[in-house]
Amino acid sequence: MTETEIKSSDGFAVPKGQDATSEVKTALAGFLSEFSQFQDEMTTKFAKQDDRIAMLNTKTMTHLRPALCAETETGAPHKKAMSAYLRTGDDDALRGIELDGKSLNTAVNAEGGYLVDPQTSEMIQGVLRGSSSLRSIANVVNVEATSFDVLVDHTDIGAGWADETSAAAETGTPSIDRIAIPLHELSALPKASQRLLDDTAFDIEGWLAGRIADKFSRAESNAFISGDGVDKPTGMLTHPTVDNDSWTWGNIGYVVTGASGDFDGTNPADAIVDLVYSLGARYRAGATFVMNSKTAGAVRKMKDADGRFLWSDGLAAGEPARLMGYPVLIAEDMPDIAADAMAIAFGDFNAGYTIAERPDLRVLRDPFSAKPHVLFYATKRVGGDVSDFAAIKLLKFGTS
């Protein structure tokens, strides 16, 4: 190296008299250029990341909106599977699902359809319990068999007096009757168009539950009062009736109004009083009047000897009206006032009438029988009969 050259920091020789800062400026310019290029690359990456986050947020918000054109993935597996079956007939998802320990497979379908989900079933049961029928005041039991037996001891065990030294005399033994309540198949057959089923905004489960509950409640209400026992429950008015003064087990006792097809013209309220006290004291505490709206319209006009109405409306919403202090159930399937009609019943129906049913509800989809509509064949098993003939009394609109 000559005397006119010096060695720079990067090992290159530069003229001895050249400005030493030019090297620093050159290096700094290169660094700034590279940093600017790095900054541009990072800005591009961040922009792409922002676009990605925005896209994910859009998908998330779309998933959270109510589905109008596609079914959501939320809900219990059985509910989703049942919805798919009702809408399209696809039963693959239902096979193998366990509901209350029972596997829903093709064998269940062969028995008459698939079990509906518990929520829909409970919705139907709620409507049935709230309907104006004997179900709301009767004894309702769930069974798994094809019938339900009620054992009734309608006599008392004998008793006798004895002193310390005398031998005790043998007393009488109770008499027990067995009342068998067979279960019958109750069915409903609502239908809907396939176009309506394809619209996922349509609540198929709610619609189906409402239609089935309406059909079931009307059929049950009539059968519990006047059913003949042939493929349906035995109604309380189907059993033999006798004058209450000569009442025997197996019959339902009645009292008369004293006028054919009407109340007595002089003392119409006396028949209501006689009906109340024809029922044993142990049943009166839980007793209820049962009549239809036309009969209620006639009864609510009655007054006692002091001019007070026998009828009083409920003081709170949902509370039943009361007649002589006892609640009144308005059941439209009770007969109208007519000659010799048993238009009013009074009794402890929780003791006097038993309804037995299986808790499960089955639905079978039929897309072929009523094209272009789809039929839904819903079935349940229920039975009913009088379980204590002493717990129910009737008012007969006649003279004997």
Contacts in CASP RR format, 6 or more apart in sequence:
PFRMAT RR
TARGET T0000
AUTHOR 0000-0000-0000
METHOD contacts of the structure
MODEL  1
MTETEIKSSDGFAVPKGQDATSEVKTALAGFLSEFSQFQDEMTTKFAKQD
DRIAMLNTKTMTHLRPALCAETETGAPHKKAMSAYLRTGDDDALRGIELD
GKSLNTAVNAEGGYLVDPQTSEMIQGVLRGSSSLRSIANVVNVEATSFDV
LVDHTDIGAGWADETSAAAETGTPSIDRIAIPLHELSALPKASQRLLDDT
AFDIEGWLAGRIADKFSRAESNAFISGDGVDKPTGMLTHPTVDNDSWTWG
NIGYVVTGASGDFDGTNPADAIVDLVYSLGARYRAGATFVMNSKTAGAVR
KMKDADGRFLWSDGLAAGEPARLMGYPVLIAEDMPDIAADAMAIAFGDFN
AGYTIAERPDLRVLRDPFSAKPHVLFYATKRVGGDVSDFAAIKLLKFGTS
1 7 0 8 1.000
1 13 0 8 1.000
3 16 0 8 1.000
4 15 0 8 1.000
4 16 0 8 1.000
4 17 0 8 1.000
5 13 0 8 1.000
5 14 0 8 1.000
5 15 0 8 1.000
5 16 0 8 1.000
6 13 0 8 1.000
6 14 0 8 1.000
6 16 0 8 1.000
6 17 0 8 1.000
7 13 0 8 1.000
8 14 0 8 1.000
8 23 0 8 1.000
9 23 0 8 1.000
10 23 0 8 1.000
14 23 0 8 1.000
66 201 0 8 1.000
67 200 0 8 1.000
67 201 0 8 1.000
68 200 0 8 1.000
68 201 0 8 1.000
69 200 0 8 1.000
70 200 0 8 1.000
71 80 0 8 1.000
71 83 0 8 1.000
71 200 0 8 1.000
73 80 0 8 1.000
76 117 0 8 1.000
77 93 0 8 1.000
77 97 0 8 1.000
78 94 0 8 1.000
78 97 0 8 1.000
78 99 0 8 1.000
78 104 0 8 1.000
78 117 0 8 1.000
79 117 0 8 1.000
79 119 0 8 1.000
79 205 0 8 1.000
80 93 0 8 1.000
81 93 0 8 1.000
81 94 0 8 1.000
81 97 0 8 1.000
82 94 0 8 1.000
82 114 0 8 1.000
82 116 0 8 1.000
82 117 0 8 1.000
82 120 0 8 1.000
82 205 0 8 1.000
83 204 0 8 1.000
83 205 0 8 1.000
84 90 0 8 1.000
84 93 0 8 1.000
85 91 0 8 1.000
85 93 0 8 1.000
85 94 0 8 1.000
85 114 0 8 1.000
85 365 0 8 1.000
86 197 0 8 1.000
86 204 0 8 1.000
86 205 0 8 1.000
86 208 0 8 1.000
86 363 0 8 1.000
86 365 0 8 1.000
86 376 0 8 1.000
87 197 0 8 1.000
87 198 0 8 1.000
87 200 0 8 1.000
87 204 0 8 1.000
88 197 0 8 1.000
89 365 0 8 1.000
89 367 0 8 1.000
91 109 0 8 1.000
91 114 0 8 1.000
94 104 0 8 1.000
94 114 0 8 1.000
95 104 0 8 1.000
95 105 0 8 1.000
95 106 0 8 1.000
96 103 0 8 1.000
96 104 0 8 1.000
96 105 0 8 1.000
97 103 0 8 1.000
97 104 0 8 1.000
98 104 0 8 1.000
99 115 0 8 1.000
99 117 0 8 1.000
99 118 0 8 1.000
100 118 0 8 1.000
102 108 0 8 1.000
102 115 0 8 1.000
104 114 0 8 1.000
104 115 0 8 1.000
108 114 0 8 1.000
108 115 0 8 1.000
108 362 0 8 1.000
109 364 0 8 1.000
111 362 0 8 1.000
112 362 0 8 1.000
112 364 0 8 1.000
112 377 0 8 1.000
112 379 0 8 1.000
113 362 0 8 1.000
113 363 0 8 1.000
113 364 0 8 1.000
113 377 0 8 1.000
113 379 0 8 1.000
114 362 0 8 1.000
114 363 0 8 1.000
114 364 0 8 1.000
115 121 0 8 1.000
115 360 0 8 1.000
115 361 0 8 1.000
115 362 0 8 1.000
116 205 0 8 1.000
116 361 0 8 1.000
116 362 0 8 1.000
116 363 0 8 1.000
116 378 0 8 1.000
117 205 0 8 1.000
119 205 0 8 1.000
120 205 0 8 1.000
120 206 0 8 1.000
120 208 0 8 1.000
120 209 0 8 1.000
120 361 0 8 1.000
121 359 0 8 1.000
121 360 0 8 1.000
121 361 0 8 1.000
123 206 0 8 1.000
123 209 0 8 1.000
123 210 0 8 1.000
123 213 0 8 1.000
124 209 0 8 1.000
124 210 0 8 1.000
124 212 0 8 1.000
124 213 0 8 1.000
124 216 0 8 1.000
124 361 0 8 1.000
126 213 0 8 1.000
127 209 0 8 1.000
127 210 0 8 1.000
127 213 0 8 1.000
127 214 0 8 1.000
127 217 0 8 1.000
128 135 0 8 1.000
128 213 0 8 1.000
128 216 0 8 1.000
128 217 0 8 1.000
128 220 0 8 1.000
129 135 0 8 1.000
129 136 0 8 1.000
129 140 0 8 1.000
130 136 0 8 1.000
131 217 0 8 1.000
131 220 0 8 1.000
131 221 0 8 1.000
132 221 0 8 1.000
132 329 0 8 1.000
132 330 0 8 1.000
132 331 0 8 1.000
132 332 0 8 1.000
133 217 0 8 1.000
133 220 0 8 1.000
133 221 0 8 1.000
133 224 0 8 1.000
133 331 0 8 1.000
133 333 0 8 1.000
134 221 0 8 1.000
134 224 0 8 1.000
134 225 0 8 1.000
134 236 0 8 1.000
134 290 0 8 1.000
134 329 0 8 1.000
134 331 0 8 1.000
134 349 0 8 1.000
134 353 0 8 1.000
134 355 0 8 1.000
135 220 0 8 1.000
135 221 0 8 1.000
135 224 0 8 1.000
135 355 0 8 1.000
136 329 0 8 1.000
137 288 0 8 1.000
137 290 0 8 1.000
137 329 0 8 1.000
137 349 0 8 1.000
137 350 0 8 1.000
138 224 0 8 1.000
138 349 0 8 1.000
138 350 0 8 1.000
138 352 0 8 1.000
138 353 0 8 1.000
138 354 0 8 1.000
138 355 0 8 1.000
139 349 0 8 1.000
139 350 0 8 1.000
139 351 0 8 1.000
139 352 0 8 1.000
139 353 0 8 1.000
139 354 0 8 1.000
139 355 0 8 1.000
139 387 0 8 1.000
140 354 0 8 1.000
140 355 0 8 1.000
140 356 0 8 1.000
140 357 0 8 1.000
141 148 0 8 1.000
141 354 0 8 1.000
141 355 0 8 1.000
141 356 0 8 1.000
141 357 0 8 1.000
142 356 0 8 1.000
142 357 0 8 1.000
142 358 0 8 1.000
142 359 0 8 1.000
143 183 0 8 1.000
143 356 0 8 1.000
143 357 0 8 1.000
143 358 0 8 1.000
144 358 0 8 1.000
145 183 0 8 1.000
146 182 0 8 1.000
146 183 0 8 1.000
146 381 0 8 1.000
147 180 0 8 1.000
147 181 0 8 1.000
147 182 0 8 1.000
147 183 0 8 1.000
147 356 0 8 1.000
148 180 0 8 1.000
148 181 0 8 1.000
148 183 0 8 1.000
148 354 0 8 1.000
148 356 0 8 1.000
148 383 0 8 1.000
149 178 0 8 1.000
149 179 0 8 1.000
149 180 0 8 1.000
149 181 0 8 1.000
150 178 0 8 1.000
150 179 0 8 1.000
150 180 0 8 1.000
150 181 0 8 1.000
150 354 0 8 1.000
150 387 0 8 1.000
151 176 0 8 1.000
151 177 0 8 1.000
151 178 0 8 1.000
151 179 0 8 1.000
152 176 0 8 1.000
152 177 0 8 1.000
152 178 0 8 1.000
152 179 0 8 1.000
152 387 0 8 1.000
152 388 0 8 1.000
153 174 0 8 1.000
153 175 0 8 1.000
153 176 0 8 1.000
154 175 0 8 1.000
154 177 0 8 1.000
154 249 0 8 1.000
154 388 0 8 1.000
154 389 0 8 1.000
154 390 0 8 1.000
155 174 0 8 1.000
155 175 0 8 1.000
156 174 0 8 1.000
157 171 0 8 1.000
157 172 0 8 1.000
157 173 0 8 1.000
157 174 0 8 1.000
158 171 0 8 1.000
158 172 0 8 1.000
158 173 0 8 1.000
159 171 0 8 1.000
160 168 0 8 1.000
160 169 0 8 1.000
160 171 0 8 1.000
162 168 0 8 1.000
162 169 0 8 1.000
177 249 0 8 1.000
179 354 0 8 1.000
179 385 0 8 1.000
179 386 0 8 1.000
179 387 0 8 1.000
181 233 0 8 1.000
181 354 0 8 1.000
181 356 0 8 1.000
181 383 0 8 1.000
181 384 0 8 1.000
181 385 0 8 1.000
181 387 0 8 1.000
182 383 0 8 1.000
183 356 0 8 1.000
183 357 0 8 1.000
183 358 0 8 1.000
183 381 0 8 1.000
183 382 0 8 1.000
183 383 0 8 1.000
184 229 0 8 1.000
184 231 0 8 1.000
184 232 0 8 1.000
184 233 0 8 1.000
184 381 0 8 1.000
184 382 0 8 1.000
184 383 0 8 1.000
185 231 0 8 1.000
185 379 0 8 1.000
185 380 0 8 1.000
185 381 0 8 1.000
186 216 0 8 1.000
186 219 0 8 1.000
186 220 0 8 1.000
186 232 0 8 1.000
186 379 0 8 1.000
186 380 0 8 1.000
186 381 0 8 1.000
186 382 0 8 1.000
187 377 0 8 1.000
187 378 0 8 1.000
187 379 0 8 1.000
188 211 0 8 1.000
188 212 0 8 1.000
188 215 0 8 1.000
188 216 0 8 1.000
188 219 0 8 1.000
188 377 0 8 1.000
188 378 0 8 1.000
189 375 0 8 1.000
189 376 0 8 1.000
189 377 0 8 1.000
189 378 0 8 1.000
190 208 0 8 1.000
190 211 0 8 1.000
190 212 0 8 1.000
190 215 0 8 1.000
190 375 0 8 1.000
190 376 0 8 1.000
190 378 0 8 1.000
191 370 0 8 1.000
191 373 0 8 1.000
191 374 0 8 1.000
191 375 0 8 1.000
191 376 0 8 1.000
192 204 0 8 1.000
192 207 0 8 1.000
192 373 0 8 1.000
192 374 0 8 1.000
192 376 0 8 1.000
193 372 0 8 1.000
193 373 0 8 1.000
193 374 0 8 1.000
194 367 0 8 1.000
194 372 0 8 1.000
194 373 0 8 1.000
194 374 0 8 1.000
196 202 0 8 1.000
197 204 0 8 1.000
197 374 0 8 1.000
208 363 0 8 1.000
208 376 0 8 1.000
208 378 0 8 1.000
212 361 0 8 1.000
212 376 0 8 1.000
212 378 0 8 1.000
216 380 0 8 1.000
220 233 0 8 1.000
220 382 0 8 1.000
221 331 0 8 1.000
221 332 0 8 1.000
221 333 0 8 1.000
222 333 0 8 1.000
223 229 0 8 1.000
223 232 0 8 1.000
223 233 0 8 1.000
223 235 0 8 1.000
223 384 0 8 1.000
224 233 0 8 1.000
224 235 0 8 1.000
224 236 0 8 1.000
224 333 0 8 1.000
224 353 0 8 1.000
224 355 0 8 1.000
224 384 0 8 1.000
225 235 0 8 1.000
225 236 0 8 1.000
225 237 0 8 1.000
225 331 0 8 1.000
225 333 0 8 1.000
225 334 0 8 1.000
226 235 0 8 1.000
226 237 0 8 1.000
226 238 0 8 1.000
226 333 0 8 1.000
227 233 0 8 1.000
227 234 0 8 1.000
227 235 0 8 1.000
227 238 0 8 1.000
228 234 0 8 1.000
228 235 0 8 1.000
228 238 0 8 1.000
229 235 0 8 1.000
229 238 0 8 1.000
232 383 0 8 1.000
233 355 0 8 1.000
233 382 0 8 1.000
233 383 0 8 1.000
233 384 0 8 1.000
233 385 0 8 1.000
234 384 0 8 1.000
234 385 0 8 1.000
234 386 0 8 1.000
235 384 0 8 1.000
235 385 0 8 1.000
235 386 0 8 1.000
236 252 0 8 1.000
236 345 0 8 1.000
236 353 0 8 1.000
236 386 0 8 1.000
236 392 0 8 1.000
237 335 0 8 1.000
237 342 0 8 1.000
237 345 0 8 1.000
237 394 0 8 1.000
239 250 0 8 1.000
239 251 0 8 1.000
239 252 0 8 1.000
239 386 0 8 1.000
239 389 0 8 1.000
240 250 0 8 1.000
240 251 0 8 1.000
240 252 0 8 1.000
241 251 0 8 1.000
241 252 0 8 1.000
241 253 0 8 1.000
241 254 0 8 1.000
241 342 0 8 1.000
241 394 0 8 1.000
241 396 0 8 1.000
242 248 0 8 1.000
242 251 0 8 1.000
242 252 0 8 1.000
242 253 0 8 1.000
242 254 0 8 1.000
243 253 0 8 1.000
243 254 0 8 1.000
243 255 0 8 1.000
243 256 0 8 1.000
243 400 0 8 1.000
244 253 0 8 1.000
244 254 0 8 1.000
244 255 0 8 1.000
244 278 0 8 1.000
244 393 0 8 1.000
247 253 0 8 1.000
247 390 0 8 1.000
249 389 0 8 1.000
249 390 0 8 1.000
250 389 0 8 1.000
251 389 0 8 1.000
252 386 0 8 1.000
252 389 0 8 1.000
252 392 0 8 1.000
252 393 0 8 1.000
252 394 0 8 1.000
253 278 0 8 1.000
253 392 0 8 1.000
253 393 0 8 1.000
253 394 0 8 1.000
254 342 0 8 1.000
254 393 0 8 1.000
254 394 0 8 1.000
254 395 0 8 1.000
254 396 0 8 1.000
255 271 0 8 1.000
255 274 0 8 1.000
255 275 0 8 1.000
255 278 0 8 1.000
255 393 0 8 1.000
255 394 0 8 1.000
255 395 0 8 1.000
255 396 0 8 1.000
256 271 0 8 1.000
256 395 0 8 1.000
256 396 0 8 1.000
256 397 0 8 1.000
256 398 0 8 1.000
256 399 0 8 1.000
256 400 0 8 1.000
257 263 0 8 1.000
257 264 0 8 1.000
257 268 0 8 1.000
257 271 0 8 1.000
257 395 0 8 1.000
257 396 0 8 1.000
257 397 0 8 1.000
257 398 0 8 1.000
258 264 0 8 1.000
258 271 0 8 1.000
258 398 0 8 1.000
258 399 0 8 1.000
259 265 0 8 1.000
259 397 0 8 1.000
259 398 0 8 1.000
259 399 0 8 1.000
260 339 0 8 1.000
260 340 0 8 1.000
260 397 0 8 1.000
260 398 0 8 1.000
260 399 0 8 1.000
261 337 0 8 1.000
261 338 0 8 1.000
261 339 0 8 1.000
261 340 0 8 1.000
261 341 0 8 1.000
261 397 0 8 1.000
261 398 0 8 1.000
262 337 0 8 1.000
262 397 0 8 1.000
263 269 0 8 1.000
263 271 0 8 1.000
263 298 0 8 1.000
263 302 0 8 1.000
263 397 0 8 1.000
264 270 0 8 1.000
264 271 0 8 1.000
268 302 0 8 1.000
269 302 0 8 1.000
269 303 0 8 1.000
269 304 0 8 1.000
269 310 0 8 1.000
271 395 0 8 1.000
272 299 0 8 1.000
272 302 0 8 1.000
272 310 0 8 1.000
272 323 0 8 1.000
272 324 0 8 1.000
272 344 0 8 1.000
272 395 0 8 1.000
273 324 0 8 1.000
275 344 0 8 1.000
275 346 0 8 1.000
275 393 0 8 1.000
275 394 0 8 1.000
275 395 0 8 1.000
276 284 0 8 1.000
276 287 0 8 1.000
276 324 0 8 1.000
276 326 0 8 1.000
276 346 0 8 1.000
278 393 0 8 1.000
279 287 0 8 1.000
279 346 0 8 1.000
279 347 0 8 1.000
279 348 0 8 1.000
279 391 0 8 1.000
279 393 0 8 1.000
280 390 0 8 1.000
283 347 0 8 1.000
283 348 0 8 1.000
283 351 0 8 1.000
283 390 0 8 1.000
283 391 0 8 1.000
284 326 0 8 1.000
284 347 0 8 1.000
284 348 0 8 1.000
285 348 0 8 1.000
286 347 0 8 1.000
286 348 0 8 1.000
286 350 0 8 1.000
287 326 0 8 1.000
287 346 0 8 1.000
287 347 0 8 1.000
287 348 0 8 1.000
288 326 0 8 1.000
288 327 0 8 1.000
288 328 0 8 1.000
288 329 0 8 1.000
288 346 0 8 1.000
288 347 0 8 1.000
288 348 0 8 1.000
288 349 0 8 1.000
289 323 0 8 1.000
289 326 0 8 1.000
289 327 0 8 1.000
289 328 0 8 1.000
289 329 0 8 1.000
289 344 0 8 1.000
289 345 0 8 1.000
289 346 0 8 1.000
290 328 0 8 1.000
290 329 0 8 1.000
290 331 0 8 1.000
290 334 0 8 1.000
290 344 0 8 1.000
290 345 0 8 1.000
290 346 0 8 1.000
290 349 0 8 1.000
291 299 0 8 1.000
291 328 0 8 1.000
291 329 0 8 1.000
291 330 0 8 1.000
291 331 0 8 1.000
291 334 0 8 1.000
291 343 0 8 1.000
291 344 0 8 1.000
291 345 0 8 1.000
292 330 0 8 1.000
292 331 0 8 1.000
292 332 0 8 1.000
292 333 0 8 1.000
292 334 0 8 1.000
292 335 0 8 1.000
292 336 0 8 1.000
292 343 0 8 1.000
293 330 0 8 1.000
293 332 0 8 1.000
294 336 0 8 1.000
294 337 0 8 1.000
295 334 0 8 1.000
295 336 0 8 1.000
295 337 0 8 1.000
295 343 0 8 1.000
295 344 0 8 1.000
296 321 0 8 1.000
296 328 0 8 1.000
296 330 0 8 1.000
298 337 0 8 1.000
299 310 0 8 1.000
299 311 0 8 1.000
299 323 0 8 1.000
299 344 0 8 1.000
300 309 0 8 1.000
300 310 0 8 1.000
300 311 0 8 1.000
300 321 0 8 1.000
301 309 0 8 1.000
301 311 0 8 1.000
302 309 0 8 1.000
302 310 0 8 1.000
302 311 0 8 1.000
303 309 0 8 1.000
303 310 0 8 1.000
304 310 0 8 1.000
310 323 0 8 1.000
310 324 0 8 1.000
311 321 0 8 1.000
311 322 0 8 1.000
311 323 0 8 1.000
311 328 0 8 1.000
312 321 0 8 1.000
312 322 0 8 1.000
312 323 0 8 1.000
312 325 0 8 1.000
313 321 0 8 1.000
314 320 0 8 1.000
314 321 0 8 1.000
314 322 0 8 1.000
320 327 0 8 1.000
320 328 0 8 1.000
320 329 0 8 1.000
321 327 0 8 1.000
321 328 0 8 1.000
322 328 0 8 1.000
326 346 0 8 1.000
334 343 0 8 1.000
334 344 0 8 1.000
334 345 0 8 1.000
335 341 0 8 1.000
335 342 0 8 1.000
335 343 0 8 1.000
336 343 0 8 1.000
337 343 0 8 1.000
337 397 0 8 1.000
338 397 0 8 1.000
339 397 0 8 1.000
339 398 0 8 1.000
340 396 0 8 1.000
340 397 0 8 1.000
340 398 0 8 1.000
341 396 0 8 1.000
341 397 0 8 1.000
342 394 0 8 1.000
342 395 0 8 1.000
342 396 0 8 1.000
342 397 0 8 1.000
343 395 0 8 1.000
343 397 0 8 1.000
344 394 0 8 1.000
344 395 0 8 1.000
345 392 0 8 1.000
345 393 0 8 1.000
345 394 0 8 1.000
345 395 0 8 1.000
346 392 0 8 1.000
346 393 0 8 1.000
346 394 0 8 1.000
346 395 0 8 1.000
347 391 0 8 1.000
347 392 0 8 1.000
347 393 0 8 1.000
348 388 0 8 1.000
348 391 0 8 1.000
348 392 0 8 1.000
349 391 0 8 1.000
349 392 0 8 1.000
351 387 0 8 1.000
351 388 0 8 1.000
351 391 0 8 1.000
352 386 0 8 1.000
352 387 0 8 1.000
352 388 0 8 1.000
352 389 0 8 1.000
352 391 0 8 1.000
352 392 0 8 1.000
353 384 0 8 1.000
353 385 0 8 1.000
353 386 0 8 1.000
353 387 0 8 1.000
353 392 0 8 1.000
354 384 0 8 1.000
354 385 0 8 1.000
354 386 0 8 1.000
354 387 0 8 1.000
355 382 0 8 1.000
355 383 0 8 1.000
355 384 0 8 1.000
356 382 0 8 1.000
356 383 0 8 1.000
356 384 0 8 1.000
357 380 0 8 1.000
357 381 0 8 1.000
357 382 0 8 1.000
357 383 0 8 1.000
358 380 0 8 1.000
358 381 0 8 1.000
358 382 0 8 1.000
360 380 0 8 1.000
361 378 0 8 1.000
361 379 0 8 1.000
361 380 0 8 1.000
362 378 0 8 1.000
362 379 0 8 1.000
362 380 0 8 1.000
363 376 0 8 1.000
363 377 0 8 1.000
363 378 0 8 1.000
364 376 0 8 1.000
364 377 0 8 1.000
364 378 0 8 1.000
364 379 0 8 1.000
365 374 0 8 1.000
365 375 0 8 1.000
365 376 0 8 1.000
365 377 0 8 1.000
366 374 0 8 1.000
366 375 0 8 1.000
366 376 0 8 1.000
366 377 0 8 1.000
367 374 0 8 1.000
367 375 0 8 1.000
369 375 0 8 1.000
386 392 0 8 1.000
END
